[in-house]
């Protein structure tokens, strides 16, 4: 179920006035690394990515598609500068909620608070898997696992972002793809 539909379901419907729908073009920065995150984003249509700048090199850390939510949750919760940027890859329709309104919703709805806890746990597990894959798998294995687990990334995301996410160059990714 996508977030727009979810927002209109029972528990979200009464809270939908907190959300603002916006349309953004591709390559739009929603949050810059080093800035404090004041909004959370729910994707109705499109693709977002998170990325860090490592001495001028752009390193993609995660991709988000329809039905996903994203923010720099660490920054959002602590009011500390974000460790990464959030950017659109495609033209997007997103629903945004402010930090203040998000906390109002959490106070009003224990079930939504529980959903957010589960979301954070899944995100932590994802980052744990990503770290371990970079430690124990070859680039070829990381690519093959990406094909199996997240084929939409291969179809919708430019190759240079995929290479960055896998921790390899675009040339190395081309070689891996040609071996298949």
N, C-alpha and C positions, 0 to 999 in steps of 0.2 A: 504494500500500500504506500502511495507516495505521501509526502508531508502535507500537501494541499488537502488531500482527502482526509488525512489523519487530523488535520486542524479542524475539519468540519465534522469529525465524529463526536460522539457524546461529550467526553471529558474535555476535548479541545475546543468544541464549538463555542461554549460559553466564554472562552478566553481568546477567541480569534481577534477581538478588537485590539489586542496588544501587538499584533503582527502587522508589519507594513510590507506589502508586495512591491518589489522593484524588478525592473528589467535592466540587465547590464550587458554590454557588448563583451566579446572575447578580449582577453588581455587586460581586464580591469582589475586593479589591485583593491581588494576589500580591506586588507589590513597589512601594514608594513611592519617588517621585522623591526623591533625596537620601540614600537608604539604600543600603548596599552589598549587591549581589546575591550571595547564597550558594547559589542553586538555579537549575537549568535545568528547563524544563517541556516535556513532550511531550504534545500534545493527542490524546487518543483520541476525544473527543466534545466538541463545543461550539466556542465562538469567544472568543478573547482579543483585546485591543487594547493597543497602547502609546500613551501620551499624555504631553504636557508641559503644565505650568501656566505660562502667559504672563500674568503680572499678573492672576491670577484667571480667565483665560480658558482653557478646556480645549481643547487642540489635539491631535487624533488623528494619530499618525504612521504606524501600520501596523495591519493586521488579520491574525490567524492563525486557521486552521481545522484540522479533523481532519488528522492526519499531519504537521502543522508542529511545529517546536520553537521555543521563545522563551526568552530571558533578556536581561538587560541585559548583553550579552556584554562590553562594554567594562569595566563594573563587575566582572563575574564574573572577568575575566582580571587586572584591575589592583588590585582591592580598593579602588577609588575610589568615591565616591558615584555612584549611577545618575543619568543625565541625564533619565530618564523613568520613568513608572509603568507597571505591567502590571496589567490589570484584565480580569475576565471580563465578556463581554456577555451570554452565555447560561449556563445551567446547564452545567457541564463535568465531564468525567472526564479527569483529567490524570495523567501519570506524572512524578514529580519525582525529581531526582537532586541530591545535594549537590555542592558544588564539589570537596571532597576526593575523593569517590567518582568524579566525572567524570575527574579527573586520573589516578586509578588505572586507569580504563578506557583512557584515551589511552595510558598507558604499556604496557598489556597488548596493545593492538591497533593496529598501524600502519594497518590498513584503516579503522578507525573514525576515527582521527586524520585520515586523508586525506578521509573523508566530511565531517568538521567543517570542514576547510579549504575544501572545495567549498561547503559551506553558507555560510560567511563570505563567500566571493567572491560568491555569488548575492545575499546580503543587501547587500553593498556596491554591487553593480550596481543593485539595486532602489532604494536610496537615491539613487544617482546619477541614475537615470531620474526619480525623484520630484522631485528638485531641478530638473532641467532642464525638466520639465513645468510646474513653477510659474513658471519664468522665461520660457518661450517659448509656452506654450499659453494659450488663453482658458479660463475656467471651463467653458464649454460643451464645449470640446474635451477637457478633463480628465474631465468626466463621461462623455462618449461613449466615451473610451478605457477608462474604468473598466467601463462596460457590456460592452464587447467582451472585455476581458482578465480581468475578475474579476466575472462576473455574480452569483456567490454573495454578494458583499458587498451588492449592491442588494436581494437577497431576504432576507437574514438580519440586516442591521445597521440600527439605527434611523437615520432621516434626519439627525438632528442630528449624529451621529458621522460620517456620510458627508460632510456639509457641512463639518465641521471638517477632515476629511482632505483635502478638495478646496481648502481655504483660502477658503471662502465662508460666508455666513450660510445658515441654514435657509430663509429667505425667498427668497434668490437661487436656492437649489437647487430650491425649488418652482416658481419661474418657468422655470428651465431644463427641468424635467421636463414642465411644461405646454406648452412649445413643441414637444415631440416629437410 
